[in-house]
């Protein structure tokens, strides 16, 4: 009877250790998902433009973006993998405050899109007859990239970052 009692308790202890180990692994993986400062944040850039339809067409056909939301004065688009978003807003729309009414003037803004196979993107965009503003090149720090412009004059740098 004593041997039975000891073997059952030993088995219970093994299960307790196993459960503890599983809980620790789960806690560790959940903790890694949270930002270090515990502030969750998502951001998208917004551009005020009268060229909503041209912009929508460009981002969909050239870059493969999808539409997250759209109405007659606002367009929210997402990257093909849904990891990023960008929005476009008609200028002088009565629903918007003065801060968001003036149209982008074509200077002082750029977007960077990181891709794995920058050479494939380069060839695909050339085949679509999109003007290449900066030809594909390797930088001394290891990045490989090229640049195009969207219908609003915004430079788009398409890059494969150097391995870290």
C-alpha positions in Angstrom: 0.0 0.0 0.0 2.8 2.4 0.8 4.5 1.7 -2.5 1.2 2.4 -4.3 0.8 5.6 -2.4 4.4 6.7 -3.3 4.0 5.9 -7.0 0.7 7.7 -7.3 2.2 10.8 -5.6 5.3 10.6 -7.8 3.0 10.5 -10.8 1.0 13.5 -9.5 4.2 15.4 -9.0 5.3 14.7 -12.6 1.9 16.0 -13.9 2.2 19.0 -11.6 5.7 19.8 -13.0 4.5 19.3 -16.6 1.5 21.6 -16.1 3.7 24.2 -14.4 6.1 24.0 -17.4 3.3 24.4 -19.9 1.9 27.4 -18.1 5.3 29.0 -18.0 5.8 28.5 -21.7 2.4 30.0 -22.5 3.0 33.0 -20.2 6.3 33.6 -21.8 5.0 33.5 -25.4 2.1 35.8 -24.4 4.5 38.3 -22.7 6.6 38.5 -25.9 3.5 39.6 -27.9 2.9 42.7 -25.8 4.9 45.8 -26.3 7.5 46.4 -23.7 5.8 49.6 -22.5 2.4 47.9 -22.5 1.0 50.6 -24.9 -0.7 49.1 -27.9 -0.6 51.4 -30.9 -1.5 51.2 -34.6 -0.7 54.0 -37.0 -1.6 54.9 -40.6 -0.5 57.8 -42.7 -3.2 60.0 -44.1 -3.0 62.1 -47.2 -5.4 64.8 -48.2 -5.9 64.7 -52.0 -8.5 65.4 -54.7 -7.2 62.4 -56.6 -9.0 59.6 -54.7 -9.9 57.5 -57.7 -6.5 57.7 -59.4 -4.8 57.0 -56.0 -7.1 54.0 -55.4 -6.4 52.6 -58.8 -2.6 53.1 -58.4 -2.3 51.5 -55.0 -4.5 48.5 -56.0 -3.0 47.8 -59.5 0.7 48.7 -58.9 1.2 47.7 -55.2 -1.6 45.2 -54.6 -3.3 47.1 -51.8 -6.9 46.3 -50.8 -9.7 48.5 -49.6 -10.4 48.5 -45.9 -13.1 51.2 -46.0 -14.3 53.7 -48.6 -17.0 56.4 -48.9 -17.4 59.4 -51.1 -14.7 61.5 -49.3 -12.4 59.0 -47.6 -10.5 55.9 -48.6 -8.6 53.6 -46.2 -6.4 51.0 -47.9 -4.3 48.1 -46.6 -1.1 46.4 -47.7 -1.5 42.9 -49.3 -0.8 41.2 -46.0 -2.9 43.6 -43.9 0.1 44.7 -41.9 -0.1 48.4 -42.7 -2.7 51.0 -43.8 -2.8 54.3 -45.5 -5.7 56.7 -45.9 -6.8 59.4 -48.3 -9.2 62.2 -47.7 -10.8 64.7 -50.1 -9.7 68.3 -49.4 -12.2 70.9 -48.0 -14.7 68.3 -47.0 -17.4 69.9 -44.7 -17.2 66.9 -42.3 -13.6 67.6 -41.5 -12.0 70.2 -39.2 -9.7 72.8 -40.8 -6.6 70.9 -39.8 -7.6 68.1 -42.3 -8.8 70.3 -45.1 -5.8 71.5 -47.0 -4.6 69.2 -49.8 -1.1 67.8 -49.8 1.1 70.1 -52.0 3.5 67.5 -53.4 6.5 68.1 -51.2 8.1 66.8 -48.1 6.6 63.3 -47.8 7.6 59.8 -48.7 6.5 56.2 -48.0 8.7 53.2 -47.5 7.5 49.7 -48.4 9.6 46.8 -47.3 9.6 43.7 -49.5 11.5 40.4 -49.5 12.2 40.3 -53.2 12.9 43.8 -54.3 14.2 42.7 -57.7 10.9 41.0 -58.5 9.0 44.1 -57.5 11.2 46.2 -59.7 10.6 44.0 -62.7 6.8 43.8 -62.1 6.6 47.6 -61.8 8.7 48.2 -64.9 6.4 45.8 -66.8 3.4 47.9 -65.7 5.1 50.9 -67.3 5.3 52.8 -64.0 8.1 55.4 -64.2 11.0 54.5 -62.0 12.3 57.7 -60.3 15.3 56.1 -58.6 16.7 53.0 -60.4 17.3 49.9 -58.4 20.5 50.1 -56.5 22.5 48.7 -53.6 23.5 51.1 -50.8 26.8 51.0 -48.9 24.9 50.0 -45.7 23.4 47.0 -47.5 19.9 48.0 -48.4 18.7 47.4 -52.0 15.9 49.6 -53.2 14.2 51.7 -56.0 11.6 54.5 -55.9 8.4 55.4 -57.8 5.8 58.2 -57.3 2.1 57.8 -56.6 -0.5 60.0 -58.4 -0.1 62.7 -55.7 3.6 63.0 -56.2 4.5 61.1 -53.0 7.8 59.2 -53.4 7.5 55.5 -52.6 10.8 53.8 -51.7 10.5 50.0 -52.2 13.3 48.4 -50.3 14.8 45.2 -49.0 16.6 46.1 -45.9 20.1 44.7 -45.2 20.0 41.7 -42.9 20.7 42.6 -39.3 
